[in-house]
Amino acid sequence: MADRSALGMIGLLFGAATLFVMMMGAVVVAGHLSGKAPIEDGFAVVQSAGQR
C-alpha cells in the first residue's frame, strides 16, 4: 500500500499546479478582455469578395 502522507503531498502538488494554471489563464483572459494584451499582430487580413 502507498504511504498516506506521500499521497497527500502528491495531491497538494497537483492541486497547487492546477491552481497556478487556472490563475494564469484568468490573467490572460482578463488581459484580452481589457484590451491590454495585443490579440492581433498588426497584419491586415485580406479577404477577397469571392470568399464571403
GUTILO-240810 format. One line per field, with one value per residue: residue number from 0; chain; x, y, z of N, C-alpha, C, CB in turn. Coordinates in steps of 0.001 Angstrom, whole numbers, padded with zeros to 6 digits. Each point is the difference from the previous one (the first is absolute). Glycine has a CB too. Layout:
BEGIN
num = (NUM	...) $
cadena = (A	...) $
n_px = (X	...) $
n_py = (Y	...) $
n_pz = (Z	...) $
ca_px = (X	...) $
ca_py = (Y	...) $
ca_pz = (Z	...) $
c_px = (X	...) $
c_py = (Y	...) $
c_pz = (Z	...) $
cb_px = (X	...) $
cb_py = (Y	...) $
cb_pz = (Z	...) $
//
This chain:
BEGIN
num = (0	1	2	3	4	5	6	7	8	9	10	11	12	13	14	15	16	17	18	19	20	21	22	23	24	25	26	27	28	29	30	31	32	33	34	35	36	37	38	39	40	41	42	43	44	45	46	47	48	49	50	51) $
cadena = (A	A	A	A	A	A	A	A	A	A	A	A	A	A	A	A	A	A	A	A	A	A	A	A	A	A	A	A	A	A	A	A	A	A	A	A	A	A	A	A	A	A	A	A	A	A	A	A	A	A	A	A) $
n_px = (000837	001267	001484	-003281	002619	000155	-003037	000519	002271	-001834	-002290	001962	000964	-002845	-000819	002382	-000641	-003002	000797	001949	-002190	-002138	002001	000797	-003078	-000496	002430	-001135	-002869	001011	001708	-002484	-001852	002030	000381	002753	000136	001074	-003042	002169	003027	-001483	-001566	-002282	-001427	000592	-003248	000487	-002665	000597	-000177	-003114) $
n_py = (-001188	002293	000623	000806	001755	-000780	000818	002871	000660	-000694	001961	002426	-000334	000141	002609	001666	-000759	000984	002822	000566	-000471	001945	002460	-000202	-000003	002683	001474	-000675	001100	002806	000558	-000389	001950	002485	-000169	-001372	-002131	001561	-001709	000895	-000983	003081	-002093	002101	-002981	000771	-001039	-000264	001582	-003254	-000012	001328) $
n_pz = (000000	-001745	002708	000637	-000505	-003129	-000425	001349	-002074	-002520	000991	000213	-003007	-001221	001645	-001158	-003016	000249	001053	-002434	-002183	001324	000076	-003070	-000913	001530	-001465	-002877	000551	001125	-002652	-001861	001688	-000115	-003358	001629	-002439	-002834	-000330	-002179	-000223	-000919	-002157	-001240	000523	-003338	000500	-003368	000256	000075	003309	000130) $
ca_px = (-000837	000722	000064	-001034	000593	000560	-001130	-000463	000943	-000212	-001266	000247	000785	-000900	-000957	000682	000248	-001295	-000355	000888	-000415	-001284	000221	000666	-001032	-000872	000754	000071	-001338	-000293	000804	-000610	-001281	000210	000634	001411	000802	-000212	-000571	000425	001416	000191	-000119	-001365	-000483	-000630	-000986	-000574	-001455	-000518	000003	-001060) $
ca_py = (001188	001267	000801	001042	001340	000236	000277	001346	000958	-000009	000695	001426	000468	000103	001071	001285	000187	000301	001365	000902	000037	000694	001425	000576	000082	001129	001228	000165	000355	001356	000911	000106	000693	001413	000626	000272	-000998	000092	-001215	-000033	000300	001171	-000314	000107	-001207	000338	-001000	000359	000059	-001327	-000860	000394) $
ca_pz = (000000	-000073	001216	-000055	000013	-001335	-000889	000336	-000582	-001453	-000214	000228	-001139	-001150	000277	-000166	-001435	-000615	000399	-000732	-001406	-000066	000245	-001176	-001033	000326	-000273	-001456	-000487	000468	-000819	-001317	000104	000284	-001157	000244	-000696	-001453	-000582	-001380	-000138	-000841	-001416	-000510	-000646	-001269	-000385	-001305	-000001	-000321	001173	000934) $
c_px = (000876	-000073	-000987	000599	000626	-001113	-000574	000895	-000169	-001298	000146	000767	-000882	-001035	000612	000274	-001289	-000430	000839	-000434	-001329	000168	000679	-000976	-000932	000698	000066	-001347	-000356	000797	-000571	-001307	000173	000685	001462	000905	-000272	-000514	000495	001459	000269	-000115	-001452	-000373	-000761	-000930	-000616	-001515	-000614	-000066	-001092	-001185) $
c_py = (001243	000728	001163	001398	000333	000311	001390	001065	000070	000731	001502	000611	000174	001106	001373	000291	000356	001424	001023	000136	000742	001501	000667	000109	001173	001326	000272	000437	001426	001029	000186	000782	001499	000730	000302	-000977	000101	-001322	-000161	000423	001158	-000267	000068	-001302	000413	-001135	000433	-000044	-001367	-000930	000331	-000798) $
c_pz = (000000	001348	-000108	-000026	-001351	-000999	000271	-000597	-001522	-000340	000172	-001171	-001235	000196	-000195	-001475	-000724	000309	-000758	-001454	-000152	000200	-001194	-001169	000229	-000282	-001500	-000556	000428	-000800	-001380	000057	000254	-001150	000195	-000741	-001503	-000560	-001437	-000082	-000955	-001490	-000419	-000701	-001245	-000392	-001304	000088	-000285	001198	000992	-000192) $
cb_px = (-001825	-000503	002432	-001539	000430	001928	-000521	-000965	001621	001258	-001201	000012	002025	000331	-001143	001042	001908	-000637	-000653	001880	001208	-001128	000165	002201	000131	-001133	001359	001798	-000705	-000481	001981	001063	-001005	000133	-002167	-000613	-000041	001820	-002049	-002349	000464	001432	002036	000230	-000134	001991	-000468	002022	000130	000908	002407	000833) $
cb_py = (-001240	000162	-000643	-001526	-000224	-001537	-002459	-000891	-000459	-002189	-002027	-000401	-001152	-002442	-001498	-000279	-001626	-002409	-000839	-000635	-002173	-002061	-000469	-000963	-002460	-001392	-000369	-001745	-002431	-000896	-000688	-002168	-002115	-000576	000948	000923	-001535	001723	000205	000483	-002380	000855	-001453	002514	-001257	001397	-000624	-000910	002380	000306	-000252	002216) $
cb_pz = (001212	-002479	000352	001215	002461	000526	-000100	002101	001881	-000204	000781	002485	000936	-000438	001604	002267	000109	000174	002273	001526	-000413	000844	002458	000764	-000279	001753	002085	-000119	000101	002302	001271	-000638	000856	002408	-000536	002227	002030	-000153	001478	-000791	000485	001770	000112	-000268	002201	-000717	002399	-001209	-000741	-002257	-000315	000061) $
//
